[in-house]
Amino acid sequence: MRIWIQSNTGAGFDPRWAVYDEVERAHLAAAAAPGTEIRFAGVEKMERKVEHSPYSRYVNSRQLIDAGRQAEADGYDAFVVAGMGVAGRAQLEEILAIPVVFAEAVTWHFASWLHGSFGIIGHDKIVYRRRVEQVRRSGLLGALVPGDFADLSVDDVLEGFGSAGKVLDEVGSSAIRAVHDGARCLIPSFNVLNTLLVQEGVTQLHGVPVLDTSAITLKAAEMVVAGRQIAGFAPSGWSVEG
């Protein structure tokens, strides 16, 4: 099967994202099932305020839509959005006949199903609050254990690929509250943060597992494609939802 994995970042276009691009490609290749072909792509014009600005999310959404159309035209079996945001989701689900898989839809439900309760590793305040709202809209707010958030910029996270100490200290400290109050799984708020944690071998914090959002989203996409092949049909607009 062939799966197009789309990032909201400038991976593949902006040199500042080169290390993330390299690490994420290697991680996806290692996580993929035998025979799965992956294309990992970024956006040419990354909006730095995509989590903070409706206009920036609109600009990114247009690029995601174009990428989704290209994936379908090129014969890919699924279109995956790797980031934890929701920009472009409704539009892609409407226009594409191939499955549309958004990481945020997969991770909340998987964590709830497997662990019962989960917390969010928020790299900054605004992103953390956006993720909480996404969880609420998914109907899983009851499974979310409130926590704290770190004070990390996107640049801080990117710099962590060279020296991760500051990032690891911040996310470790911010996760204590959720773990103390009963979270049985932790979900990174940002796919780039997830990839950094993977690079650093962080699979748990304070005795609680950290969900690998990249790998679990890829596996969900593989499952959806295989399921459609077994069923022998491909309904238009199908998406991974709870």
Long-range contacts (C-beta under 8 A, 24 or more apart in sequence): 1-35, 1-36, 1-37, 1-77, 1-78, 1-222, 1-225, 1-226, 1-229, 2-36, 2-37, 2-38, 2-39, 2-75, 2-76, 2-77, 3-32, 3-36, 3-37, 3-38, 3-39, 3-76, 3-77, 3-78, 3-80, 3-218, 3-221, 3-222, 3-225, 4-38, 4-39, 4-41, 4-67, 4-68, 4-70, 4-71, 4-74, 4-76, 4-78, 4-79, 4-80, 5-38, 5-39, 5-40, 5-41, 5-80, 5-82, 5-218, 5-221, 6-41, 6-42, 6-43, 6-64, 6-67, 6-68, 6-71, 6-79, 6-80, 6-81, 6-82, 7-40, 7-41, 7-42, 7-43, 7-82, 7-83, 7-191, 8-42, 8-43, 8-46, 8-50, 8-60, 8-64, 8-81, 8-82, 8-83, 8-85, 8-87, 9-42, 9-43, 9-46, 9-83, 9-192, 10-42, 10-43, 10-44, 10-46, 11-40, 11-41, 11-42, 12-40, 12-41, 12-42, 13-42, 13-43, 13-44, 13-46, 14-42, 14-46, 16-158, 17-42, 17-46, 17-158, 19-158, 19-161, 19-162, 20-158, 20-161, 20-192, 20-195, 20-196, 23-161, 23-195, 23-196, 23-198, 23-199, 24-82, 24-191, 24-195, 24-214, 27-195, 27-198, 27-214, 27-215, 28-214, 28-215, 28-218, 31-212, 31-214, 31-215, 31-218, 31-219, 32-218, 32-222, 33-219, 33-222, 36-218, 36-222, 38-218, 39-71, 39-76, 40-82, 41-67, 43-67, 48-154, 50-85, 50-87, 51-85, 51-126, 51-127, 51-130, 52-126, 57-85, 57-87, 58-87, 60-87, 60-88, 61-87, 61-88, 61-91, 62-88, 64-88, 64-92, 65-91, 65-92, 65-95, 68-92, 68-95, 68-96, 68-100, 69-95, 69-96, 71-96, 71-98, 72-96, 72-97, 72-98, 77-225, 78-221, 78-224, 78-225, 80-217, 80-218, 80-221, 82-191, 82-213, 82-214, 82-217, 83-190, 83-191, 84-131, 84-134, 84-188, 84-189, 84-190, 84-191, 84-213, 85-130, 86-134, 89-239, 93-237, 93-238, 93-239, 94-237, 96-236, 96-237, 97-234, 97-236, 97-237, 98-234, 99-221, 99-224, 99-225, 99-228, 99-238, 99-239, 99-240, 100-238, 100-239, 100-240, 101-217, 101-220, 101-221, 101-224, 101-239, 101-240, 102-239, 102-240, 103-191, 103-213, 103-214, 103-217, 104-131, 104-134, 104-138, 105-138, 105-239, 105-240, 105-241, 105-242, 106-213, 106-216, 106-217, 106-220, 106-240, 107-187, 107-211, 107-213, 107-216, 107-217, 108-134, 108-135, 108-138, 108-140, 108-143, 108-187, 108-242, 109-138, 109-140, 109-242, 110-211, 110-216, 110-220, 111-143, 111-185, 111-187, 111-211, 112-140, 112-143, 114-185, 115-184, 115-185, 115-209, 116-143, 116-184, 117-143, 117-144, 117-145, 117-182, 117-183, 117-184, 117-185, 118-143, 118-144, 118-145, 118-183, 118-184, 118-185, 118-186, 118-187, 118-211, 119-144, 119-145, 119-146, 119-147, 119-175, 119-177, 119-178, 119-179, 119-183, 119-185, 119-186, 119-187, 119-208, 120-144, 120-147, 120-178, 120-186, 120-187, 120-188, 120-189, 121-147, 121-150, 121-171, 121-174, 121-175, 121-186, 121-187, 121-188, 121-189, 121-193, 121-205, 121-210, 122-147, 122-148, 122-149, 122-150, 122-174, 122-189, 123-149, 123-150, 123-152, 123-156, 123-157, 123-167, 123-170, 123-171, 123-188, 123-189, 123-190, 123-193, 124-149, 124-150, 124-151, 124-152, 124-153, 125-149, 125-151, 127-189, 127-190, 128-189, 131-189, 138-242, 139-242, 140-242, 145-178, 145-181, 145-182, 145-183, 146-177, 146-178, 146-181, 147-174, 147-175, 147-177, 147-178, 147-181, 147-183, 148-173, 148-174, 148-175, 148-176, 148-177, 148-178, 149-174, 149-189, 150-174, 152-193, 154-192, 157-190, 157-192, 157-193, 157-196, 158-192, 160-196, 161-196, 161-199, 164-196, 164-199, 164-200, 167-193, 167-196, 168-200, 168-202, 171-197, 171-205, 172-205, 172-206, 175-205, 175-206, 175-208, 176-206, 179-205, 179-206, 179-207, 179-208, 183-208, 184-208, 184-209, 185-209, 185-210, 185-211, 186-210, 186-211, 187-211, 187-213, 188-213
